[in-house]
């Protein structure tokens, strides 16, 4: 797949087929993630393959609790139609997707990392680059991912028992997409928000 074609085809997928994901597909996607640029060559991305039904059920519970809070916030806007639409949106596939991958950013143990002084968030931005690489590799191979961020990240971290220096950034649902959402972002396709036609660039 050409790069531009792959960029256009990538979707934040919430609907998956039950087909298993071959290990070679995951290995290739993780290898692509590891090719990402990182501040000070820190390579801070860390992944946890969430395979047990117990852990997935707990993460689904975390999502449900966070979603209830989000729904209340939308309802407080007193726009009934918008609240109903928000309630109808499928925003995760934690129990549906064949693969669950929790993503973390490990804080460096050394005293100094190039590029971090003044902006420590660059470590997390590096992990975001790795996630994008992984996502594009999955898309190129005919698979997809959905990034779940509606979670209590600290509870996620405790449940998965990861090192203290690992900061949770989200949970990826991975599998064979059941739909391409008419080749549009799902939230656009369902009327939540429209994608802007071009980037905003200011000149100074």
N, C-alpha and C positions, 0 to 999 in steps of 0.2 A: 504494500500500500504506500502511495506517495505521502510525504509528510503532511501536505496541506489537506489531502483527503482524510488522513488519519485524524488530524485536528478537528475537522468538521464532523467526523463520525463519532468522536468521543462523546459519551453521554454520562450523566450522573444517574446510573441505573438503579431502579427500585423494584423492578419486576424481572425475575430470573426463571429460567427453565431448571428442572431438578437435575439435569445432567451433571455428573462429576466433572471437575476441572482436572485435566491431566497434569501430573507433577511437572512434566517438561514445560508446560505453559507457565506455571507459577515460577519455575526456576528461571526461565527466560525473562519474565517480568521483573523478578527480584534482581537479576543481573543488570537489567536496564536501570532500575532504581539506583543501583550502586554506581552507575556511571554519571550520576547527577553532579553538578557543580556544588561545592560546599565552601563556606567561609573558612579561610585558613587551612584548607584541606582537612577539616575536622571530621567529615563523614559521620555526622551525629545520628543518622537514621538507625532505628532499631525496630524490629518487627516481632510480633508474637502471633503465631498461628493458633487461633482459638478453635479447638476441635471438640472439647467435651460438651455434651448437651447441658450439663449443669452450668458451665460458664456462660454459654450462649443464653440460657434462660435468665441468668442473673443480669446479663447485659441488656436483654430485652426489657427486663423490669426497670433498669436504670433509664432506658429510653422512655418507657411509659410514664415514669414519674416526671421526667424533664419535659415531656410533651404536654402533660397536664398543666404545668406552669406556663408553658408557651401559649397554650390555648386560652388560659385565663388572661394573659397579657393582650392577646388579640381581641378577646371578648370585651375587655375594658375599653377598647376603642369605640364600642357601641355602634359598630357597623355589622349588622346581622348577616348580611350576604357574605361579607369578607370572612367573618367568623365561621360560617357554615362551610365555605370553600376551604379554609385552613383545616378544619376538622376532617374534611374528606380526602385530603392529600395523603398519599402513601409516602412516608419520609424515611423508611428503612426497610431492610429485608434480612434482619438479623437471624431469624429462624428459617428463612426461606432459601437464602443463598447457600450454595454448596461449600463456600470457603469464607471464613471470617479472619481478618487480619487486623490486629490492633497495632497502631503506629505510635512510636515514641521518639523523643529527641533526648539523647544522652548529653548531659552537661559535661564538658571536658574536665578531666582530673588535673591537667596541667594548670599552672598559674597564669599563663598567657596564651591566648589564641589570636592569631592575626585577624583583624577585622571585627573583633568583638567589642573592643573598648568603645564605650559610648552607646553601642547598639547591640546588646546581647541577643536581641530577637533575630539577628542574622542566622543564628544556629537553627531556629525553627523555620526560617525561610528556606534554609538549605534542605530541610526535611520535606518541605512543600515541593521543592524541585524534584526530589526523589519520588514523591508520590505521583507527580505529573508524568515522570518517565515511566513509572510502573503502569499507570493508567493508559498511556499511549501504547505501550507494548501489548497490554491486554487487548486493546482495541484492534491493533494490527493483527492479532492472532484470532480475532473473532469472538473475544470475550469482553466483559465489562466490569465496572466497579461502581459502587455507591458509597460516598463518604458520609458517615454518620457522625455528626458533631453534637447532636442533642442528647448529651449524656453528662452525668456527674463524673468528670474525669478522675477525681481523686478516688472515688469509689471503684472506678474501673481499674485504676492502678493497684489498689489493695486486693481486689479480686484476683488479678492476674499475677500478683506477688512478684513484681519486677523490682530491680534495684532502685534505691532511693533517688539516684541521679537521673533516672529516666522520667521525662515529662511527657504525659499523654497528649497526643494531638488529634486522635480520632480513631474510628473503627471503619474498616473497609469491608463491604459486602462484595464478594467476587463470584462471578459465574457467567453462564451463557445468557445473554439478554433475551427476554421473552418478547421484547418490542423495541423499536428504535424511536418511539414517540413521534412518528411522522417526521423524523430527521430534525427535530427541534428539542431544546431543553424541555424536560418534563413540566417544569413550573410554567413555562411559556405556553406549552401545549394545553395545559389545564386552566389557563387564564389567571394565574396568580401574578405574573409579572412578564413584561415584554423585554426582549433582549434589545439593547441599543445597537444601531446599525454600524457604528464605528467607535473606536476609542476616543476618549476626551484628551486632547493635547493642548496645553496652554503654551503660549510663547511669551517670553519675558525679555 
